[in-house]
Amino acid sequence: MYSDEILETIKKIAKEAVNADKPLEVVYGVCSNKEPLRIRISENIEIDGDWLEVSGGAGIEPGDKVVLLKAMQGRKFIILSKENESVAEPITDAEIDIICQ
């Protein structure tokens, strides 16, 4: 089960995404720095700090490939997990209902 903090973060971002022109989108990146955490999502774009929310991203090291959820027209990214690493548990229908409220 996802923690209440993660569900609240996803719920907040989902609400903000409803008002955005572009909904949530899955993107991939590579960790370029651990502290402060930086993720390169393209040749010219690297994100850090206020742009990132870490959920399943604990233990990310430089060079790790990560799966992110892009929200708010690219103003916020949630690190879901390392690539090729499953997210803790699938989100249930009940959790989706809570997130979308």
C-alpha positions as a printed Julia matrix, in Angstrom:
101×3 Matrix{Float64}:
   0.0    0.0     0.0
   1.28   3.47   -0.82
   1.98   5.76    2.11
  -0.48   8.55    2.88
   2.21  11.11    2.02
   2.72   9.68   -1.47
  -1.04   9.5    -2.08
  -1.46  13.11   -0.95
   1.38  14.25   -3.24
  -0.09  12.41   -6.22
  -3.59  13.71   -5.38
  -2.3   17.32   -5.21
  -0.46  17.04   -8.51
  -3.4   15.27  -10.18
  -5.7   18.15   -9.17
  -3.23  20.66  -10.59
  -2.94  18.6   -13.78
  -6.69  18.81  -14.34
  -6.31  22.56  -14.69
  -3.28  22.29  -16.97
  -3.4   22.19  -20.76
  -1.45  18.95  -20.84
  -2.28  16.04  -18.49
   0.18  13.78  -16.7
   2.83  12.1   -18.83
   5.4    9.37  -18.12
   8.98  10.39  -18.97
  12.38   8.81  -18.39
  15.6   10.31  -17.11
  19.04   9.56  -15.73
  20.33  10.64  -12.32
  23.28  12.96  -12.92
  23.9   13.94   -9.28
  22.86  12.51   -5.9
  23.15  15.55   -3.61
  21.53  17.75   -4.61
  19.48  15.32   -6.63
  19.51  16.11  -10.36
  17.8   14.19  -13.15
  18.66  14.68  -16.83
  15.52  14.16  -18.97
  17.02  15.19  -22.3
  20.32  16.3   -23.76
  19.59  19.9   -22.8
  17.26  19.6   -19.8
  18.24  18.71  -16.24
  15.83  19.11  -13.32
  16.38  19.38   -9.58
  15.11  20.93   -6.37
  11.54  22.25   -6.4
  10.9   20.54   -9.75
  11.22  17.06   -8.2
   9.08  15.03   -5.82
  10.58  11.72   -4.74
   8.23   8.8    -4.05
   9.77   5.46   -5.0
  13.05   7.16   -5.8
  14.91   6.5    -2.56
  18.42   5.22   -3.09
  18.91   6.73   -6.53
  22.56   6.93   -7.54
  24.26   8.8   -10.41
  23.79   6.84  -13.63
  20.5    5.22  -12.52
  17.71   5.41  -15.07
  14.42   6.57  -13.51
  10.74   6.66  -14.43
   9.06  10.01  -13.74
   5.54  11.36  -13.87
   5.55  14.8   -15.53
   2.82  17.15  -14.29
   1.79  20.79  -14.48
   3.12  21.23  -18.03
   6.56  20.13  -16.89
   6.79  22.29  -13.78
   6.74  19.23  -11.48
   8.16  15.71  -11.84
   7.49  12.78   -9.5
  10.16  10.08   -9.45
   8.17   6.84   -9.42
  10.97   4.26   -9.5
  14.2    3.21  -11.07
  13.77   1.88  -14.6
  13.35  -1.92  -14.67
  12.37  -1.82  -11.0
   8.72  -2.31  -10.19
   6.81   0.27   -8.21
   6.03  -1.12   -4.74
   2.47  -2.25   -5.52
  -0.02  -1.53   -8.3
  -2.41   1.3    -7.54
  -5.88  -0.05   -6.77
  -9.16   1.34   -8.11
  -9.95   2.65   -4.62
  -6.63   4.54   -4.5
  -7.28   6.01   -7.96
 -10.68   7.23   -6.72
  -9.0    8.88   -3.72
  -6.33  10.52   -5.92
  -8.92  11.9    -8.36
 -11.23  13.39   -5.7
